[in-house]
Amino acid sequence: MQDVMARGSPDTLVAEIAQRNEAILVAVDKDMRQIAKQNGVGKLRFRSLHLLQFRCSEPQAVHRVREAIELIESEWEIACSRVARRFWVEIGGNYIRTHR
């Protein structure tokens, strides 16, 4: 996204651009969950936002994505195969959660 918008852009703008481009927003920052709740992820505003959300440190996120890559790819295939289905996977230090 850095080629589309300035580094440090507000999270809501990043989410809006990701949604418009049908891209997966990869969020490692800890405030994305709060922003998501405040701005309607799962409700109307960002209903179709594809989100891979890490609830762990960046170094741990690298390790966790390697462990979960097959699940992530599978969830993406499911999201792409259904009408109006979004991709939303949340990865923490000790858990992986999918939202369908």
ABEGO torsion letter per residue (X at the ends): XAAABBBGBBAAAAAAAAAAAGBBBBBABAAAAAAAAAAGBGBAAAAABBBBBBABBAAAAAAAAAAAAAAAAAAAAAAAABBGBBBBBBBBAABBBBBX
